[in-house]
Amino acid sequence: MNVHSQLIHSLEARYYTDPAHFEREKDGLLARTWQFAGHASLLQKPGDYFTVDIAGESIVCLKDREGVLRAYFNVCQHRAHQLVQGEGNTKLLVCPYHSWTYELTGGLRSGPNVKSVPGFDRNQICLSTVQIEDFCGFLFVNLDRDAKPMDEWFPNVREELRSFVPHIDRLQPLEWVDIEENCNWKVSVENYSECYHCPINHPTFATGVIKPETYDIQPQGYCLRHTTECQNLERMTYEIDLNSNEHAGDYSSWFLWPLFSFQVYPGNILNTYHWRAVDVDHVVVWRGWYTIDGVDSEVVRRLAVQDRSTTVEEDIYLVESVQRGLKSRGYKPGPLVLDPACGVHSEHSVQALQSWMRDA
């Protein structure tokens, strides 16, 4: 047998460059997976709501009068006008077009002159619901009504996050950093999901936070779990109380397929990545930084600046170069480096990602 034929090759370029493939992803993959919608701090009081675009659909997320989280397609069931924009607080959802009015529980309450219509039954009309889950204070939605719960997709992640960030329920966003990348979302996600490139391209991260030789990434359901030993903790730019809890000196990351990652720095500092696929050639990476009760922190703000000027800036150059290369007629997908021992110089995590991409 030809040994070369046994090698596992990367995905063909069309997966990343074909606009028609991106449209199929919006109808399929992106509409049938758990997508980050917003932080739970946006829905603190009954009647609080916000809107978000997921897979080409506008979704409204809210907290009803009983404190129950709900999500709906943001469209009136009368003549399809969008119900609300942005975020706010409301007792009812009132369509701006003809004032059809819905309860926060989704049912139609009233509409001008509808009682004059023979046989009209408002109890038969309600907003189209969307699955929503609170995952450690982060709200995710899934447009697939039959989707399994997040704990089945991402086993043990909820418990692990709580052990690495004991105060996660009190966290609120302090800072959002938007990073535009001229590449397909999968190029950016693949780059995040391997550290084969880290020692070469990320000197600050590879010498100041992690020990590259201990870095490993393993599938955990539809999660890619990043683990590593840390180094130079005494040289960190902020103080760390190593006795405060068992993971105070640790770094770890949980990438939730397909577009979100939790990342914990030493000192139990949480930050997140949220990829927002714009079109086949563009993605916006939303970097979130959090503190207890959203209290200002010079340490976290400094970390956000350092991260943006080092690792993030380095990655922008890499992923945009890959996107250009994928369009070259000289590119033929090469074999992935799959080390049976895994480790930092293996691309087994990319193999897992690409198999999920193929399946989807």
N, C-alpha and C positions, 0 to 999 in steps of 0.2 A: 504494500500500500504506500502511496505517496505520502511521506511524512508531512509535507506542506499542507496537504488537504485536511489533516487532522487539526491544524491550527485554527483557533477561533479568531475571526477577523472582525474589525470594527464595522459599524453600520455603513451602508452605502450613503454617499453624499446627498442623495435626493431626500433622505429623511430630514435633512437640515436646511435644504435650499429650495425645495419645491413648494410654492404657495398653495397648490392644491392639497398637498399633504398636511400643511398647517390647518387648512379648513376642515379636513377630516378629523384632525386632533380636537378641534373645538367641538365638533359634534359627538366625538367619541371619548377619547382619553380624558380631556379636560372637563367634560360634562359628567364623567362617571367616577371621579376621584374626589377625595376630601381636599377642599381648597380653603386657605385662610381667608377669612372675611374681615376681621377686625378684632381689636382687643376688647375684652369684657368691660373695661372701664368706660367704653362708649355707651353701655346700656346699664347704668347704675339705678335709675328710677323707673317705675312703671310709666309707659308711654314713650320712653327714649327709643329712638330709631336711628339707623343709618343705612345708606345704600352702598352697594359695591357691584362692580361688573365682574362676572364669572363666566368664562367660556362664551363671550358674546351676549350674555344675558344680564339685565339689571335685576339685582336682588335687594329686597328690603329686609333687614334684620331688626327685630324689636323685642322689647320686654312688655308683656301684656299686663293688665291691671292686677293679676294674681302673681306677677313676678316670673311667669313662665317665658322662656326664650322661644321665639318663633321666627321663621323666615318664610318669605313668599316671593314668587315672581312679581316684580314691580310693574304690574299691568292690570288695568281695570277690566273686569269681565264684561263690560258693556260694549265699548267701541275701541278698546285697546290703548287708551291714553296711559302714559306712565303716571303712577299715583303720587309719588313724592320724589324730591331731589335732596341730595346731601344728607344732613343729619339734623336732629332736633328732638322735640318732645310733642306728643299729640295725644288727645283722648280718643280720636277716631281717625281713620284713613279716608280722606275725602278727595275724590277725583276732581282735578281742576276743570275737566272738560264739561261734564254735565252734573257734577255734584253727587254722583252716586257715592254713598257713604258706607264704609265697612267697619265692623267692630275689629278691635285688635286681635281677636280670635279668628278673624278671617271671614266671618259670615256677613252677607249684605244686610245692612240695617235699613236703608231707605234710599229713595231716588225720586226726583221730581216727577209727579204724575204717574208713577208706576202702578198705583192702585187702580187706575182707570183701565188698565189692560186686562181683558178677560183671561182668567187662568194664570195670571202672573203669580208666582210663588217665590218670594224672596228667600225662603229657606232652602231653595234648590240652587242658590247662587253663592259661591264663596271663592275666595282667592286661592290660587294654586300654591300649595305648600311645597317647601323645600326642607330637606333634612338639615338640622343645625345641631352642633355639639359644642359644649364648653370644655376645652381641653386645657386644664391647668390655667384658666383665665384667658385663653386664646380661643376665639370663636371660629369654627370651621363649618362650611356648608358642603353639601353634596347634592347635585341636581338629579342623581339617580335615586328614585324613591325606594329601590330595593337594595341599596348599598348596605353592607354590613357595618356595624359600629366601628368607631375608630380604634377601640381596644383590640378588635380582631385584626385590623389592618396593621396596627403598630403595637404588638404585644410587649408588655412590661415597660413601655416608654413612660407612661404617666407616673408610675411608681419611681422609676429611675430619676426622672426630672425632679420630683419632690425631694429625693434624697440628695441630689446635687444642688438644688436651690430650695432650701427649707422654707424660705419666705415667699415662694412663688405666688401664692394667693394674694399677697399684698402688693405685688409689683404693678406699676403703671408705666406707660411709655414716658421717657424723658426726652428722647431725641429720635427723629427719623432722618435717615440719610438716603436720598434717592440717587441711584447710580444708573445711568443709561449705558447700555452696551449694544454695539452694532453687531449682534450675532443672534443666532437661533437660541431659544431658551435651553435646548438640550445641550448645546455646546457649553453654556455657562454652568449648568447643573453637573455635567460630567467633569468639568474642571474642578468644581467644588468637591466632587465625590472621589477624588484620588489625591494622594500626596506624593506620587511618583515625581511630580514636578517641584515639590516644595523646597528641597535642599538647594536646587539650582536657581529657583526664581523668587523665593520668599525668605531672604536672609534674616529679617527681623523676627518673623514667626518661627523659623526653623532653629534659631539660636537663642531667642529670648523667651519662648513659651514652651515649645515641645522638644522632646528628644526624638528626632526623625527615625532613629533606628528602632524605636519602640512603637512607632505609629502604626495602627492597624484599623481597618474598616471592615465590618462584617454585617451581612444582611440579618435583619431581625423582623420577620414578616416583610412588610413593604417599607421598612425603615432601614437606613444604612447607619450603623452605629460606629462613630469614630472614637477610638480610645488611644491614649498615649501617656507615657510618663512625662512629667514636666521637668524643666531644668532652670537653673539660675533663679530660683524663686527669691533668693536674697537680693537679686539685682533687678527685680520688678520695679516699675515706676510708681508703685503704690504699696502700702502696707497690707500684709495678709496675716490674719490671726489663724495660724495653722491648728490651734487647739479649739477653735470655735465649733467645728463639726468634722465628720470623717472625710468629707470631700473638699475641704477648704483649700487644699493645695493641688487640686486636680483640674485638668482640662478634659472636656468631653463634648461630643456633638451628636445630635440625632437628626438625620435628614429624613423628612417625611415625604415620600414619593407622592406627587411629582414636583412640588414647587415651594417647599417650606423647610427650614432647618432651625432647630434650637442649638445654640452654642454656648457653653459655659466656660468662662475663664477662671483661673485661680482666684480665690476670694469669693466664689459663688456668684460671680457677676454674669448675668444672663444677657445675651444678645441674640438676635434672630435675623435670618435671611428670608425674604419673601420675593420669589421671582414672579413677575407679572409679564406674561407673554403678550407682546404688542402685535407683532406680525412675524412672518417667517424669518426676517432679518434683524429684529429688534426685541430686546427684553429690557425691562426696568427692574433692577434689584433694589428692594426696599430694605434697608438695614435698620433694625430697631434696637434701641438701647433702653434699659429699664432700671428703675430704682424703687425702693420701698416707698409706697404712697406717692410716687412721682416727685419726691423731694430732690431739689437740685443737688448735683454731685460733681465737683471739679474732677474727681478721679474718673468718673464715667465719661464726662465730656472730653477729657484728655484722651481717653482710650479710643473714643469714636474718631477723633481727629487723627490719631496715630494710625488707626486701622485704615482710614480712608486714604492716607498719604503713603502707606506702605503696601500691605497685602492687597487691598482693593485696587489701587492704581496699577500694581503689577499684574493683577488678573485681567483688567480691562485690555491691556496690551496683548496678553496671551489669547484671550478668547476672540478678539476681533481679528487677529492674525489667522487663527484657525478657520473662522468663517470665510475669510478671503481665500484660504487654501482649499476649502471644500468646493469652491466654484472653479478650481483649476482643472483643466482637461488632463493635466498630468498627474492628478491624484487617483490612486487606487487604494482602497481600504487595506491597511496593513494589519498584521496579526497583533492581538493584544498580548501584553507581557503578563502571563498568568503563572506566578510562582506558587507551586504547591504549598510552600510554607507561608504564603500570604506576605504580610509585612509592607513596609513603605514603598518598596520597589516593585510592587505587584499591582496589576490593574483588574483584579478579580471583582472589585466593587463596580468598575465600569462594565464588566461583563454582566453583572446582575442588573444594573440600570438598563443596559441595552436589551437584555431579554425582556424586561418589563415594557420597554418601548415597542419591541416587536409584538409582544402579546396584545398590547393595547391597540 
